[in-house]
């Protein structure tokens, strides 16, 4: 049974940060580390002690993790950046909060002795004699130690301590992956072997000048050595555990949102009954008013989790090739239950959320093609634009006239001119993008248009069919991307204050375009009136665009791939990077990297001198066997990654690529790992260094073909719209939602039973008696139709029994939930017994 760990975190804002600059302020940014590996860096907020970031990330960590830390830094143009403080959260602390952490947390001081990482491989043996006893400690090797020296390495040695006895290994210079292979012995008196004692193994970085730096420690109690004379294995290095002073808020605080999702994923066959129920809802729908698995799921889903559930369902139906019928089913119910066309899709219903997530899942590349050139223009020009008289700041404008000081009217006229130019470019790009829009999106909109036209056929509702589609395309897709480009991967950094205001005004104007100008002049922001003429002039072209958008043959569209990321011809990621030049003499590492334009598709990773040049070289994605970071000391360069592939003869080949910052590095690592995630023969180990000067810079081994010294991270990825479809993980998410809402399902089943027997619903008294009943009585409801209770680890015998005629959707879902709960319990017991060394009978 596989494990799936996902970590969601959002760095919202900071407050009361200390001033680090002579100007009495700071330039704060945040570095996020998982087990001391940098996974994200926020934008720098200049000259602000109360910064707002609002940056969020999702990390998929199949191997789990130990701690998550947030380091707040002050950026300096000259010299090293200053450390302000940090917050460290253990995996246990995050997991103990069912709904996650959402609070202000005080920053603590950064103690170098607490910044440890890596593991040590050792063997401990207690040798007992009648007169003397001794402790034999074999120090074999260590890996992934923290870099303490300016070169990005350390000079590690190990010290074994027991009471007042100690012994040390030799020092191995310039490595984070030392191999000692040394045996140390300590003579001990019998009274020193009490079970209360412990053996401490410490790793230190030797410094010629000054004191040595602590790299971590391992403590092994004597009670373990008494039970098992020889203790051998890899041990995680731990910090000294100094008492961290909270600093009483003197270092400021961060507002963080952190949530951990850990799941055990069953074999696929166990999820099939739930998949079948979900598929049945859309391929064999009952009357719109009847309940189904989908309607029951919406009933038990909370408002907070509805977006996640919607995205999960979209992925499930994409995988089944049924995303259009799924959306049509939800939209039909939504439309039929709406009497006032002005409220259509205005709520955060499952239908509206599903359409939003669907557009992101299949249309993100389309959005980039349409908006990215204009967004880049807005960022590059950095114009001061303001229409609100209350917010115009004449001191922030550039001099428009040489005749004297700039007036508000001149600022407003200039702003209107620029906004009209930007808005015209955006509108023209959108209305001219019919052929770029993914066919599956167009078919979904065609079905939506049909349902709305059937429900609101009156002449006075002529525009409703347009508004329904434009509400999604303009208001929920393009406008949010303009407002926050970074969240849609249109930009690497958030906009500064000036650009943010321009984007906000553009998003407001585009929303009015999407509303077909019907609400102009009715709001409070009358200062937007100068843009009304251009908005009204665009209405005809927007309607023509929407008519063309839905003018598509359903059958022809269904033959195209439903998800653009899997189309071989579509670029998943591209941009300029620095490639390491492996040919010829290399005097200095910094000159060995040449600028090249890289393009990643689902089939190849290629590069050329410019975007327009023919690719000079490419790697077939199916040949990729590892994508990993490279230590800074390998080339004395930061943000370097390596792509390891196999050539035609099966021999490994490594390409080193440098990114401009850590966020770009993580994005490229994640993108290449996602398109190669199903490759066979992926490497379990790699070298985080480079083979230079006749040896590996990481572990100092001379043999180029020696097995890697660090574990690969092929399944560690950033969560975003390009996540590969994984039906088992997605169905597990739906199961957990149903499990949390099981009481509501039982009530629905109870209602359905009363209705079928007496022609009316149960009253409040019956509901109250049910809720007060013992759990055993409640769970008896819905046991019929469950799968065989005999547990089979290989999935044999786990097919659902046929549902009884007339059995309600709630009852069938309850049966499936009970079966999955039983399977999870059986697998967990099996794992616990295996861990305890119990051999189960077949």
Helices and strands as residue ranges (DSSP letters): E 2-15, E 28-34, E 37-41, E 52-60, E 67-74, E 82-90, H 91-95, E 101-106, G 112-114, E 119-127, E 133-143, E 156-162, E 165-168, E 179-188, G 190-193, E 198-205, E 213-221, H 222-227, E 230-236, G 247-249, E 253-265, H 268-283, H 293-300, H 306-320, H 323-336, G 341-343, H 350-381, G 394-396, H 408-431, G 434-436, H 439-455, G 459-461, H 464-470, I 471-478, H 479-483, G 485-488, H 497-514, G 526-531, H 532-549, H 554-558, G 564-566, E 571-580, G 589-592, E 593-601, E 604-608, E 617-620, G 621-623, E 624-630, H 632-635, E 640-646, E 652-658, H 662-675, E 685-686, E 691-692, E 695-696, E 710-711, E 717-718, H 727-740, H 742-758, H 764-772, H 775-779, H 809-835
